[in-house]
């Protein structure tokens, strides 16, 4: 054989080997594409829901949520974990004291008295038969917004401790709703009483403005009384 024939044999082998490798790669890519196509054809499509459809779906209440969480906890370990409850020892050390619970009762009694004697308590007269004026400051006092010695001063901290008590699950939602109502009414009554106090001196103000915002503060105190009554019922505190 001629010398050039000896060199052509290994060159042909390399070319064939390269072509075989390319063919295997092409087959692998084809199989992957077929698999992806088959998966997309059988995968169920999930239609996008509109905002109206989402709002129409039934909403779970807090009571149902507590029940479901409790059931799940019992199913997996025999004990219930709620997101707002820490360890048993930590919860026990942060329970409201008897004195703190008594503050709720005393504060409720004082608010009932204020509502039953609202005009008298919000009227201030000068001595010796002097002029009488309406004053909204007592509203802030009875709502625990004046002094640290007021029974309802920062009473929301006591409400926070109640979460660690062994409450009836059926009363949990009512308790949380009532605390929200209390916080809202407390803030609104404070604002209305403050505006009433300066209503006579504001531009365009006068006695009518004082009475107008004083009445608004009374409405908020009424809401606050109802919220406290519900909280007491949830805690099995009997009103006097």
C-alpha positions in Angstrom: 0.0 0.0 0.0 0.9 3.6 -0.5 2.0 5.6 2.6 -1.1 7.9 2.4 -3.4 4.9 2.8 -2.0 4.2 6.2 -3.0 7.7 7.4 -6.5 7.6 5.9 -7.7 4.7 8.2 -7.5 6.5 11.6 -9.0 9.7 10.1 -12.0 7.9 8.8 -12.5 6.3 12.3 -12.4 9.7 14.0 -15.0 11.1 11.6 -17.4 8.1 12.1 -17.0 8.4 15.9 -17.9 12.1 15.9 -20.9 11.5 13.7 -22.2 8.7 16.0 -21.9 11.0 19.1 -23.8 13.8 17.3 -26.5 11.3 16.4 -26.9 10.2 20.0 -27.2 13.8 21.2 -29.8 14.5 18.5 -31.9 11.5 19.6 -31.7 12.6 23.3 -32.9 16.1 22.5 -35.8 14.7 20.4 -36.9 12.5 23.3 -36.8 15.4 25.8 -38.9 17.5 23.4 -41.5 14.7 23.0 -41.7 14.2 26.8 -42.2 18.0 27.4 -44.9 18.1 24.7 -46.7 15.1 26.2 -46.6 16.6 29.7 -48.1 19.9 28.6 -50.9 18.1 26.7 -52.1 16.1 29.8 -51.5 18.8 32.5 -54.9 20.2 33.6 -55.2 23.9 33.0 -56.1 26.2 35.9 -58.3 29.0 34.8 -57.5 32.4 36.3 -60.1 33.6 38.6 -61.4 37.2 38.4 -61.6 39.5 41.5 -65.3 39.1 41.5 -65.1 35.3 41.6 -62.5 35.4 44.4 -64.7 37.7 46.5 -67.7 35.5 46.0 -65.9 32.5 47.5 -66.9 31.7 51.1 -64.6 33.3 53.7 -63.4 31.5 56.8 -64.2 33.1 60.1 -61.8 33.4 63.0 -63.9 30.9 64.9 -63.6 28.3 62.1 -59.9 29.1 61.8 -59.3 28.4 65.5 -61.3 25.2 65.2 -59.3 24.0 62.2 -56.0 24.8 63.8 -57.0 23.1 67.0 -58.1 20.0 65.1 -54.9 19.9 63.1 -52.8 20.2 66.3 -54.7 17.3 68.0 -54.3 15.2 64.9 -50.5 15.5 64.7 -49.4 15.6 68.3 -52.2 15.6 70.8 -51.5 19.2 71.7 -52.7 22.5 70.2 -50.4 25.3 69.0 -51.9 28.7 68.3 -49.7 31.4 66.8 -50.4 33.8 69.7 -49.7 31.2 72.4 -46.1 30.6 73.6 -44.9 27.8 75.7 -47.1 26.6 78.6 -44.7 28.0 81.2 -44.5 31.4 79.5 -48.2 31.6 79.1 -48.8 30.8 82.8 -46.5 33.5 83.9 -48.3 36.1 81.8 -51.9 35.5 82.9 -53.9 38.5 84.1 -54.1 38.9 87.8 -57.3 39.0 89.8 -56.7 42.7 90.4 -56.3 43.3 86.7 -59.5 41.5 85.9 -61.2 43.5 88.6 -60.2 46.7 86.8 -62.3 45.7 83.9 -65.3 45.3 86.1 -64.8 48.6 88.0 -64.1 50.4 84.8 -67.4 49.1 83.3 -69.3 50.2 86.4 -67.9 53.7 86.0 -68.8 53.9 82.3 -72.4 52.8 83.1 -72.6 55.5 85.7 -71.3 58.1 83.2 -73.9 57.2 80.6 -76.7 57.3 83.2 -75.6 60.7 84.4 -74.0 62.1 81.3 -75.3 65.6 81.4 -74.6 66.0 85.1 -71.0 64.6 84.8 -70.2 66.8 81.8 -71.5 70.0 83.2 -69.3 72.3 85.3 -70.8 75.3 87.2 -69.0 78.1 88.9 -69.4 78.4 92.6 -72.2 80.5 94.2 -74.7 80.0 91.4 -72.3 81.0 88.6 -72.4 80.2 84.9 -72.6 76.5 83.9 -70.8 75.1 80.9 -70.6 71.7 79.3 -67.2 70.0 79.7 -66.1 66.8 77.9 -63.1 66.2 80.1 -64.9 63.7 82.4 -65.4 61.5 79.3 -61.6 61.1 79.0 -61.3 60.4 82.7 -63.9 57.6 82.7 -62.4 56.0 79.6 -59.0 55.8 81.4 -57.3 58.5 79.4 -56.4 60.9 82.2 -54.5 59.2 85.0 -52.5 56.0 85.6 -54.8 55.4 88.6 -57.9 55.2 86.4 -59.2 51.6 86.3 -59.2 51.5 82.5 -55.8 53.1 82.0 -54.1 51.0 79.3 -56.6 48.2 79.8 -55.7 46.9 76.4 -52.5 45.4 78.1 -54.8 43.3 80.3 -56.7 42.2 77.2 -53.4 41.0 75.7 -52.8 38.8 78.7 -56.3 37.3 78.3 -55.0 35.4 75.3 -53.1 33.1 77.6 -56.1 32.1 79.6 -58.1 28.9 78.9 -61.0 30.6 77.2 -64.1 28.8 75.7 -63.2 28.4 72.0 -66.8 29.5 71.1 -66.1 32.9 72.8 -62.8 33.6 71.2 -64.1 35.4 68.1 -66.5 37.5 70.2 -63.7 38.4 72.6 -61.3 39.6 69.8 -64.2 41.5 68.1 -65.0 43.3 71.3 -61.4 44.3 72.0 -61.3 45.8 68.5 -64.5 47.7 69.2 -63.2 48.9 72.5 -59.9 50.3 71.0 -61.8 52.1 68.2 -64.4 53.6 70.6 -61.7 54.7 73.1 -59.8 56.5 70.4 -62.9 58.1 68.9 -64.3 59.2 72.2 -61.0 60.8 73.1 -60.9 62.7 69.8 -64.5 63.9 70.0 -64.1 65.0 73.6 -60.9 66.9 72.8 -62.6 68.7 69.8 -65.6 69.5 72.0 -63.4 71.2 74.7 -62.1 73.7 72.1 -65.2 73.9 69.9 -66.2 77.2 71.4 -62.9 78.9 70.6 -62.4 77.5 67.1 -63.2 79.7 64.0 -66.9 79.3 63.3 -67.4 77.4 66.6 -69.6 78.1 69.6 -71.8 76.4 72.1 -73.5 74.4 69.4 -70.1 72.9 68.3 -69.3 72.0 71.9 -72.6 70.1 72.3 -72.3 68.5 68.9 -68.9 66.8 69.6 -69.9 66.1 73.2 -72.8 64.1 71.9 -70.5 62.3 69.4 -68.2 61.3 72.3 -71.2 60.0 74.2 -72.1 57.7 71.3 -68.6 56.3 71.4 -68.8 55.7 75.1 -71.9 53.7 74.5 -70.1 51.5 72.0 -67.2 51.1 74.5 -69.6 50.0 77.3 -71.1 47.4 75.0 -67.6 46.1 74.1 -66.6 45.9 77.8 -69.8 44.0 78.6 -69.0 41.5 75.9 -65.5 41.1 77.2 -66.7 40.5 80.7 -69.1 37.8 79.4 -66.3 36.1 77.6 -64.3 36.1 80.9 -67.2 35.1 83.0 -67.1 38.3 85.0 -70.4 39.2 86.4 -71.4 42.9 86.4 -72.5 44.4 89.7 
